Amino acid sequence: MRPDPEELFFKDKVIVITGSTMGIGLRLANELSAIGAQIVLNGRNPERLDKAAAQVRNNGTPVLAVACDVSKPEDCRQLIASTMENFGRIDILINNAGVNMWGNVEDSDAQTLRRVMDINFFGALWTTQAAMPYLRKTKGTVLFISSVAAFHGLPQNAVYSASKRALASLAESLRIEQYDSGIHFGVAFIGLTETDKEKTVLDQNGGLIPRPEVTGGPRPQPIGAVTPLLRRMILLRQQQRVFSGIGLLHYWVNRIAPGIAHLVLLANFKKRNS
Ligand SMILES: NC(=O)c1ccc[n+]([C@@H]2O[C@H](COP(=O)([O-])OP(=O)(O)OC[C@H]3O[C@@H](n4cnc5c(N)ncnc54)[C@H](OP(=O)(O)O)[C@@H]3O)[C@@H](O)[C@H]2O)c1
């Protein structure tokens, strides 16, 4: 029987996944450790982190759990330093930690708007910056988890959309700056995905609320439809990938006829608010 290329590739790789105590990050951590990768888990909530670590350790490969907040540069440096102390190398960094925010710009408080950018964009930037010297040695991968919200600013989701678009720009710049380093920078534009029931988003005053149901929009794709494609992006060193059919449609309409994308989103927004 021919060996599985993913098992060959991921076996013993040291993979840091930010925001991996639930949802897409935890699922990916489980799948990668099941094929032999050594995983560094991260999140802020220590109980959730312990629970996630116990679950991933059941796959039989080494797991390190580092509680830290990626919005703080010193925490990101600590995450990478702990990984190096423990494993001595980093092969792959997956910038997955993220938070969504619900509310229109005018009524949202400044701290909350800034918090979204601090976690989603700067969190990925600080962690990547800290990991780059080690990733250069392994000619590794940085994968940014973006969103189809990056293609067109969404109403009630302005800073979230902006933060996800900023990740794509960051990856473009890094691909040029780091061209000779051999580091692969990938961006995954993910569409609406089913996640844990515990998932929360920020409201306009910084409170945590359950993710609102959006009527008239696409149905969430199963989480199991997303993670195999993320693994594939890393294996094939793909620069970008749009997840979900509706995401691809959104991507092309925005490239070819951005005016139509605007009108469709506007009509949907007006219908929701009428
Ligand atoms: N689900 C979707 O529909 C969807 C669609 C497009 C893109 N995405 C993106 O995919 C990624 C994962 O989404 P998800 O739905 O799986 O998320 P989720 O279920 O809400 O989980 C978020 C994870 O990030 C951690 N986290 C949040 N803030 C953090 C911080 N400041 N520092 C460290 N860890 C932090 C959370 O743990 P703690 O709270 O304990 O820190 C948790 O482990 C996000 O970047 C999201 O924007 C998701």
PDBQT file of the ligand as one rigid body, heavy atoms in Angstrom, charges set to zero:
ROOT
HETATM    1  N1  LIG A 301     -16.654  29.999  12.013  1.00  0.00    +0.000 N 
HETATM    2  C1  LIG A 301     -16.807  30.692  10.899  1.00  0.00    +0.000 C 
HETATM    3  O1  LIG A 301     -17.905  30.762  10.325  1.00  0.00    +0.000 OA
HETATM    4  C2  LIG A 301     -15.612  31.366  10.279  1.00  0.00    +0.000 A 
HETATM    5  C3  LIG A 301     -15.717  31.892   8.975  1.00  0.00    +0.000 A 
HETATM    6  C4  LIG A 301     -14.623  32.544   8.413  1.00  0.00    +0.000 A 
HETATM    7  C5  LIG A 301     -13.439  32.665   9.109  1.00  0.00    +0.000 A 
HETATM    8  N2  LIG A 301     -13.372  32.163  10.374  1.00  0.00    +0.000 N 
HETATM    9  C6  LIG A 301     -12.114  32.354  11.123  1.00  0.00    +0.000 C 
HETATM   10  O2  LIG A 301     -11.625  31.097  11.528  1.00  0.00    +0.000 OA
HETATM   11  C7  LIG A 301     -10.957  31.227  12.785  1.00  0.00    +0.000 C 
HETATM   12  C8  LIG A 301     -11.549  30.248  13.790  1.00  0.00    +0.000 C 
HETATM   13  O3  LIG A 301     -12.941  30.484  13.869  1.00  0.00    +0.000 OA
HETATM   14  P1  LIG A 301     -13.883  29.625  14.836  1.00  0.00    +0.000 P 
HETATM   15  O4  LIG A 301     -15.260  29.902  14.437  1.00  0.00    +0.000 OA
HETATM   16  O5  LIG A 301     -13.390  28.218  14.920  1.00  0.00    +0.000 OA
HETATM   17  O6  LIG A 301     -13.583  30.378  16.227  1.00  0.00    +0.000 OA
HETATM   18  P2  LIG A 301     -14.130  30.074  17.695  1.00  0.00    +0.000 P 
HETATM   19  O7  LIG A 301     -14.897  28.810  17.739  1.00  0.00    +0.000 OA
HETATM   20  O8  LIG A 301     -14.757  31.320  18.179  1.00  0.00    +0.000 OA
HETATM   21  O9  LIG A 301     -12.745  29.848  18.482  1.00  0.00    +0.000 OA
HETATM   22  C9  LIG A 301     -11.837  30.899  18.603  1.00  0.00    +0.000 C 
HETATM   23  C10 LIG A 301     -10.571  30.388  19.267  1.00  0.00    +0.000 C 
HETATM   24  O10 LIG A 301      -9.659  31.484  19.364  1.00  0.00    +0.000 OA
HETATM   25  C11 LIG A 301      -9.280  31.663  20.735  1.00  0.00    +0.000 C 
HETATM   26  N3  LIG A 301      -9.019  33.079  20.934  1.00  0.00    +0.000 N 
HETATM   27  C12 LIG A 301      -9.882  34.125  20.783  1.00  0.00    +0.000 A 
HETATM   28  N4  LIG A 301      -9.257  35.272  21.081  1.00  0.00    +0.000 NA
HETATM   29  C13 LIG A 301      -7.978  34.950  21.402  1.00  0.00    +0.000 A 
HETATM   30  C14 LIG A 301      -6.841  35.704  21.806  1.00  0.00    +0.000 A 
HETATM   31  N5  LIG A 301      -6.902  37.028  21.972  1.00  0.00    +0.000 N 
HETATM   32  N6  LIG A 301      -5.676  35.040  22.053  1.00  0.00    +0.000 NA
HETATM   33  C15 LIG A 301      -5.603  33.706  21.918  1.00  0.00    +0.000 A 
HETATM   34  N7  LIG A 301      -6.643  32.938  21.538  1.00  0.00    +0.000 NA
HETATM   35  C16 LIG A 301      -7.819  33.564  21.290  1.00  0.00    +0.000 A 
HETATM   36  C17 LIG A 301     -10.464  31.115  21.531  1.00  0.00    +0.000 C 
HETATM   37  O11 LIG A 301     -10.092  30.704  22.849  1.00  0.00    +0.000 OA
HETATM   38  P3  LIG A 301     -10.179  31.712  24.137  1.00  0.00    +0.000 P 
HETATM   39  O12 LIG A 301     -11.491  32.442  24.013  1.00  0.00    +0.000 OA
HETATM   40  O13 LIG A 301     -10.066  30.842  25.320  1.00  0.00    +0.000 OA
HETATM   41  O14 LIG A 301      -9.013  32.625  23.996  1.00  0.00    +0.000 OA
HETATM   42  C18 LIG A 301     -10.820  29.896  20.680  1.00  0.00    +0.000 C 
HETATM   43  O15 LIG A 301      -9.925  28.827  20.945  1.00  0.00    +0.000 OA
HETATM   44  C19 LIG A 301     -11.120  32.693  13.204  1.00  0.00    +0.000 C 
HETATM   45  O16 LIG A 301     -10.000  33.433  12.816  1.00  0.00    +0.000 OA
HETATM   46  C20 LIG A 301     -12.328  33.139  12.408  1.00  0.00    +0.000 C 
HETATM   47  O17 LIG A 301     -12.356  34.521  12.173  1.00  0.00    +0.000 OA
HETATM   48  C21 LIG A 301     -14.414  31.519  10.966  1.00  0.00    +0.000 A 
ENDROOT
TORSDOF 0
